[in-house]
Amino acid sequence: MRFRVECQRVCSFMKTPGGKMRMKYGKLFILFMICFNLIVFYYSWKYFLTSGHYLAESLTGGEGRLRGPAALPRRFGVVAPDSIPLVSYESSYRAGDPGGATLNRLRLQPTLTEDGGRPGSARERVQHTNGYLRKSITFVFRDFYDFDNDLLQSIGSVTALIPGVSVFVIAPELPYPPLDIFNPLPAPATGGGGNQSGRAAAGGPTPAWFAEGSNVRFFHLAYDVTKTLKDTFPVLHVSTRYVLFMPDSVRLTGRGLLSRMLREIDTPSGSELLLQQHQHLLLKQNGHGGISGAGGGGGGGGASFDLNRKPERRIVAVPFGSNGKGAANCVQLQLDLPNWTLEYVTGNETERCDMFKQKHAILVETELLREMPDALASPFPDVFYIQAKLAGVKKVLLSGAFQDGRKLFTSYHTKTKRRNQRKEQFKALYRRLQVKKVIRKNYLYDKASSRGGSVPFGSAAGSSAAAGAAAGANARRKYVKSYEHNNQTISLLTEITFYGCEKQTRSCIGQVHNGRPFYRYLGRNTPPCCLEKLKAVFRHVVDEFENVGIRYWLDNRALRDAIELKGLAPDAYEIDLSFNGDDVQRSVALRKAQTRPHTDEAGFHWLKATDGHYFRVQYSKQNTIAVNLLPFDLSSGELVRPSGFYGWKARKFSVEFLHPMSTVLFLGKPIMCPNNVIEYLEVKKVK
């Protein structure tokens, strides 16, 4: 009875304004505690997930107390790496060790000397750093011009900072006049407290650059029958694990940025690191047994991990201090070989880059260079980035910057010469790649209009949630119409350039056998330059026929494409236009073409075919891309008969298909065609 009274009193109190406020505050407090517990649970689970191998070691009572390189022999069964300066790990991640990602967690440790002690002075630390860099990196100068360069001072700054480091100078061909770097100069004086290696360290004389036994070597890529296979491919001479491509005009002032590049190129991304940690934890729990079907251990029901999966390969790029801050630097590449097309999309987006546009240095694995078909070809580094795109290599842009040297191409003469040389290099590149159409798009993203943060390009470990947020932000960004660069307003535009056949050249289609050009056997479509020329011829002929009153209609495969695609098929190489044979005398060009080939004022070539009584209109006398003009006889009454030509195109059909005529939209213009097109194509057996 007393309990019932108390409940009634509480209920009556809750109905008062004060009781309602307390109920509201109580609900808010409960909601807050639930959210707080969810957040704590999320971060706790994330912590144990990313450090699961340490938890497994503590549970198994094994080697969890060991840390650093000294723990390697007992924990992973590998030999501890030699002590190296600045970078205190040699990751076994590349060797396929499932615990290799653990080593990347190690922080920088003090360097040990050969006698087991610590370096006694800054001089000894610099010597050990130089030794590690010499064993790890080969500097390559590939992008330079013989008529204006700063190679002498650039190579001098590298060899002065890191004495004895391997430096390769690679040119497309043997430069003439000879460069100033070929002068018999002694190696630059050492700097930074380092010692010369090799003969200099032994007390002997320092060899001059490019002399036998020198660390600075020159190669040229021109064909030479006297060269060996190894000399033909300079990459085969590289003995270090990494190659650092340096642009012309650079001044190295420190070793810290080089060490950062080495750490970045060997550090796995967040997803790769998490996968390695899952694999290590599952191996520990299953006693190094098979892990397939171990869904409760980490990846969901029935999930399995591929222990032999190749690690993610990456390229590390570092910009220079002179680069424009607001200019577009990121280029996305799209190589469409079946359609002979290469597309460049240039913008300020930094999350999906295939190529960097401004001046920068590139660090890449030597093994990756050896796998590429021609990584050092001109124009460099554009060819290199295209091959890296096809190989699926990730690009990372670090936030640091190298120091520039002397400013190059300051005169109008050198600028023009460089521009013309680059233009010829790209033409040769497109011929080698069999690219006929190049699309260049330039734009900027208005990042201020996007809600939510974006993942900075080049971060070593980014969570999938952050990547998803960045992808959502990309969809909400707006295009900017123009941007300022070097006191000039650059409009955002799309430029399309064709590098194929012209009026003075032969057609890219070539000979057609059994109705299929050669490129169809290669799995490719008609080159886009040929399609553009074919469209130009068709528009010219239609304008001529409509101006003089010739009764024509679209026919055969072109008519089928117009119905199905509203345009030309990707594999089209000709267009058929049929017309009333009685109207030949209405056109001056057709009258002249009856007796001899005729070239009109626009340069189009009209001629009578040799395999029948029909006409062809070519793009030019040399370029044989053509529109076929098929005359038909309508005077017989009920049937329309071909007038003097033969083959599968010469089929009779009822005159009712032409009375009345219809129109179809083709290449953006209404074109005359027969009525009841589907039945007409069936009668002519066009499939």
Secondary structure, DSSP 8 states (H G I E B T S, - for coil): -HHHHHHHHHHHHHTSHHHHHHHHHHHHHHHHHHHHHHHHHHHHHHHHHHTHHHHHHHHHTSSTT--SGGGHHHHHS-------SS-----GGGGT-TTHHHHTT--------TTSS--SSHHHHHHHHHHHHHHHEEEEE-S-BTTB--HHHHHHHHHHHSTT--EEEEESS--SS--GGGS--------TT----TTTTTT-----TTSTT-SEEEEE-S--TTS-HHHHSGGGG--SSEEEEE-SSEE---SHHHHHHHHHHTS--HHHHHHHHHHHHHHHHTTT---TT-GGGTTSTT----TT-----EEEEEEBTTS-SSS--EEEEEEEGGGTEEEEEEES--SS-SEE-SSEEEEEEHHHHHHSS-TT-SSTTHHHHHHHHHTT-EEEE-S--BEE-S----SHHHHHHHHHHHHHHHHHHHHHHT--EEEEEE-EEEGGG--S----TT-S---HHHHHHHHHHHHH-EEESEEEETTEEEE--EEEEE-S--TTS--SS--EETTEEGGGGGT----HHHHHHHHHHHHHHHHHHHHHT--EEEEHHHHHHHHHHSS--TT---EEEEEEGGGGGG-HHHHHHTTS-EE-TTS-EEEE-SSSS-EEEESSSS---EEEEEEEE-TTSSEEEESS--STT---EEGGGGSS-EEEEETTEEEEE-SSHHHHHHHTT--
